[in-house]
Amino acid sequence: MRTFIIRLLLVSVSMIAATLQAQNITFNHLTTDDGLSQFSVNSLYIDENGVLWIGTREGLNRYDGEDIQTYKLQKNDPYSLFCNTVLRMAGNRNGKIYLLCTEGVAEFNLATQRFTTLLQGNVHSIYYKEALFIGKQNEIYRYNEQTGNFDLYYQLPGKSLEICCMHLDKGQMWIGTTTDGAYRLQLDNSVGIIDSDYFYSDNEGHMFAKITNDAKQEKTLTVEKGQGFMQGIFVEYGITVDDDATAVRNGGFGSTTK
């Protein structure tokens, strides 16, 4: 039996080698002699134009198949890269690339060729799908392009955790950590807040919570007495931008008279 397995492996290796020879696969190497800013490559990203972006410990490199262009910190240029060590990259496939550096997060605009520093500080991971997400310790933040702030999106239990990667797929967010394995966040299971003051100002000071259970998982949702089932972020109340109002709203989150 052992002899048969060895022969089978040899035949498989021979077939793979023959296939590779038939395809005539070759590799081209980019080095510092070609213009690469540093030989230690931390990350790669291909944008919507097919351009390869290379993150190193000594700046960001752009490779279009022929030439390499390097972007680094320029002390007298406020639109340059604020930190030369690029760890990870992500993009929105619509003109913007996001860089995770050792000192924070930066945005690069392909049209203007300008960098914008979005956040300074220790960030462990970065991810983009429909929005920019970053991981700091056990917390995930989502970037709000309207306000320029990173809003808290989710928090894993245990402050000693460190989120190293994220991935969104089919209503689920997969969260990888450095010491505690992977977590799956079911986004289809949602909690909605209905402030009754917004609709019925006579019922001030009351708040309702709505839970939506994901039927695709075929699981029963159980909430025991005294058990917390949601976490929220308090935001400033007020009428929306589209509202055409001339009177003062007599209701708000936690309000009694205004």
C-alpha positions in Angstrom: 0.0 0.0 0.0 2.8 2.4 0.9 4.6 1.6 -2.3 1.4 2.4 -4.3 1.0 5.7 -2.6 4.6 6.7 -3.3 4.2 5.8 -6.9 1.0 7.7 -7.2 2.7 10.8 -5.7 5.5 10.5 -8.2 3.1 10.3 -11.1 1.2 13.3 -9.8 4.4 15.4 -9.4 5.4 14.4 -12.9 2.1 15.4 -14.3 2.2 18.8 -12.6 5.8 19.4 -13.8 4.7 18.5 -17.4 1.7 20.9 -17.2 3.9 23.7 -16.0 6.4 23.1 -18.8 3.6 23.1 -21.3 2.3 26.5 -20.0 5.9 27.9 -20.0 5.4 29.9 -16.8 8.0 32.5 -16.0 8.5 35.0 -13.1 9.8 38.5 -13.3 11.5 39.8 -10.1 11.3 43.4 -9.0 14.2 44.5 -6.8 15.7 47.8 -5.6 17.7 47.8 -8.8 14.4 48.3 -10.7 13.5 51.2 -8.4 11.7 49.4 -5.5 12.2 51.6 -2.5 12.9 48.7 -0.1 13.2 44.9 -0.6 11.0 44.0 2.4 7.5 44.0 1.0 4.6 44.0 3.6 1.6 44.2 1.3 0.3 44.2 -2.3 -2.8 45.8 -3.8 -4.1 46.0 -7.4 -6.4 48.9 -8.1 -9.2 49.2 -10.6 -6.8 50.2 -13.4 -4.6 47.1 -13.0 -1.8 49.0 -11.3 0.2 47.2 -8.7 0.8 49.0 -5.4 3.6 47.7 -3.1 3.8 48.6 0.6 7.3 48.4 2.1 9.1 49.6 5.2 10.4 52.5 3.1 7.4 54.0 1.4 4.7 53.1 -1.1 5.5 51.9 -4.6 3.4 52.1 -7.8 4.2 49.6 -10.6 2.4 49.9 -13.9 4.2 47.0 -15.6 7.1 49.1 -16.8 8.1 51.7 -14.2 8.1 52.1 -10.5 7.1 55.3 -8.8 7.8 55.8 -5.1 5.8 57.8 -2.5 7.4 58.8 0.8 7.2 61.2 3.6 8.1 64.7 2.5 8.5 67.0 5.5 7.5 70.2 3.7 4.6 68.6 1.8 1.3 68.3 3.8 -0.2 66.1 1.1 2.6 63.5 1.3 2.5 60.1 3.0 2.8 60.8 6.8 4.5 57.5 7.6 6.9 55.5 5.4 6.2 52.0 6.9 3.2 50.7 5.0 1.8 47.5 6.6 -1.5 46.8 4.8 -3.6 48.2 2.0 -7.2 48.2 0.9 -9.2 50.2 -1.7 -12.7 51.2 -2.7 -12.1 50.4 -6.4 -13.2 53.9 -7.1 -10.2 56.1 -6.9 -9.0 55.7 -3.3 -6.5 53.5 -1.6 -6.3 53.1 2.2 -3.0 52.5 3.9 -2.4 51.0 7.3 0.9 52.3 8.5 2.8 51.8 11.8 1.6 55.2 12.9 -2.0 55.2 11.7 -4.2 55.2 8.6 -3.9 57.3 5.4 -6.0 57.7 2.3 -4.5 58.2 -1.2 -6.5 59.8 -3.9 -5.6 58.5 -7.3 -7.0 61.5 -9.1 -5.3 64.2 -7.1 -2.2 62.2 -6.1 -2.6 63.4 -2.6 -2.4 61.7 0.8 -4.8 62.4 3.7 -4.1 61.3 7.2 -7.3 59.8 8.5 -6.2 58.6 11.9 -3.0 58.6 13.9 -2.3 56.0 16.5 -2.0 52.2 16.9 -4.2 50.3 14.5 -3.9 46.6 14.0 -6.0 45.8 10.8 -7.7 47.4 7.9 -10.4 46.2 5.5 -12.7 47.7 2.9 -16.0 46.5 1.6 -18.7 49.1 1.0 -17.0 51.1 3.7 -13.6 51.3 5.4 -13.2 49.2 8.6 -10.2 49.3 11.0 -9.4 47.1 14.0 -8.0 48.5 17.2 -7.4 45.9 20.0 -10.9 44.2 20.4 -12.9 46.9 18.7 -13.9 47.5 15.0 -14.5 51.0 13.7 -16.2 52.1 10.5 -15.1 55.2 8.7 -17.8 57.9 8.2 -16.8 59.9 5.1 -19.4 62.6 5.9 -17.9 63.4 9.3 -14.4 62.2 8.8 -14.7 60.1 12.0 -14.3 56.4 12.8 -17.5 55.3 14.5 -17.5 52.2 16.8 -19.0 49.3 14.8 -18.5 46.3 17.1 -16.6 45.2 20.2 -15.4 41.7 20.9 -15.5 40.5 24.5 -12.1 40.7 26.2 -9.9 43.7 26.1 -6.7 41.6 25.7 -7.8 40.6 22.2 -6.2 42.0 19.1 -8.1 42.0 15.8 -5.7 41.2 13.0 -8.1 40.7 10.0 -11.7 41.1 8.8 -13.8 39.8 6.0 -17.5 40.5 5.0 -19.3 37.7 3.2 -23.0 36.9 2.7 -24.3 38.9 5.7 -21.5 37.8 8.0 -18.3 39.4 9.2 -15.4 37.1 9.9 -13.0 38.5 12.5 -9.6 37.0 13.0 -7.6 37.6 16.2 -3.9 37.0 17.1 -4.5 34.9 20.2 -8.1 33.8 20.3 -9.0 32.3 16.9 -11.7 33.6 14.6 -15.1 35.1 15.4 -18.2 35.2 13.2 -20.5 38.2 13.5 -24.0 37.5 12.0 -25.0 40.8 10.6 -28.5 39.5 9.6 -29.3 39.3 13.3 -29.9 43.0 14.0 -31.2 45.1 16.8 -33.1 48.3 15.9 -33.9 51.2 18.2 -37.3 53.0 18.0 -37.5 56.2 19.9 -41.2 56.7 20.6 -40.6 60.4 21.1 -39.9 60.7 17.4 -43.3 59.5 16.5 -45.5 60.2 19.6 -44.1 63.1 21.7 -46.8 62.4 24.4 -44.9 59.3 25.3 -41.6 60.9 26.1 -38.8 59.1 27.8 -39.6 55.7 26.5 -37.5 53.6 24.1 -38.3 50.4 22.3 -35.9 47.8 21.0 -36.6 45.5 18.0 -34.7 42.2 17.4 -34.5 40.6 13.9 -33.5 36.9 14.0 -31.9 35.4 10.9 -34.1 32.6 9.8 -31.5 31.1 7.5 -29.5 29.9 10.5 -32.6 28.0 11.8 -31.7 28.9 15.4 -33.9 29.9 18.2 -33.2 33.3 19.8 -33.4 33.2 23.6 -33.0 36.1 25.9 -32.8 35.2 29.6 -33.9 37.6 32.4 -31.2 40.1 33.2 -29.2 39.2 30.1 -28.0 41.9 27.8 -28.8 41.4 24.2 -27.6 44.6 22.4 -25.0 47.3 22.5 -25.5 50.8 21.2 -23.9 54.1 20.5 -25.6 57.3 21.8 -25.8 59.9 19.1 -27.1 63.5 19.2 -30.8 63.6 18.3 -32.4 66.0 15.9 -34.3 66.3 12.7 -32.8 64.9 9.6 -31.2 67.0 6.9 -34.1 66.4 4.5 -36.8 67.5 7.0 -38.4 70.8 6.3 -39.5 71.9 9.7 -40.2 75.3 11.3 -41.1 74.2 14.8 -38.9 72.8 17.6 -39.3 69.1 18.1 -40.8 68.3 21.6 -39.1 65.0 22.0 -35.8 63.4 22.0 -33.7 60.5 23.3 -34.0 60.7 27.1 -35.7 64.1 27.0 -38.6 65.3 29.1 -39.5 68.8 27.7 -37.4 69.5 24.6 
